[in-house]
Amino acid sequence: MRCEIAVDIDTCPDHVWAVLTDVTRWPRWTSAVRDATLVGGGALTLHGVVRLRAPRLPERVWRVSEFHPRRRRITLSDDGLGARASVRFALAAPDGDGARTRVTVVHQRAGWVGGTVAWITARTIEAHLQTLARDLKKHCETRRRAGDAARVASTVS
């Protein structure tokens, strides 16, 4: 199973990257994640471990299998007996001037168990990814507007 969601966000990729890589704060801005923990604490890094709990899905433990800050890509993977799953986040500046960010999220499941589980949970996972993308857009754009208003106020005073 493969599910791909893309969203355009009216703020720079650096801001979106900062929000996206702060996984422990995801539950504060999206209803798609109930709880997010970085096992061992610290910051998100390659080979780090993230524990996520989402509504209507069992808790999952993901390993960070790809982490490229310069390319702005993260992949979370979970490999088990008969199942492989991954969620990849990729950020790009589609207009070239860095004022907007396109976020693409790709979820894939495979394997004899993974395929069956994917078939059962496909609608829930797609709904969570759409919610995550929508909430990320709203959160980043709201914070950008608040920052712009603060900068304008400080130059006027």
Secondary structure, 3 states (H helix, E strand, C coil): CEEEEEEEECCCHHHHHHHHHCHHHHHHHCCCCCEEEEECCCCCCCCCEEEEECCCCCCEEEEEEEEECCCCEEEEEEEECCEEEEEEEEEECCCCCCCCEEEEEEEEEECHHHHHHHHHHHHHHHHHHHHHHHHHHHHHHHHHHHHHHHHHHHHHC
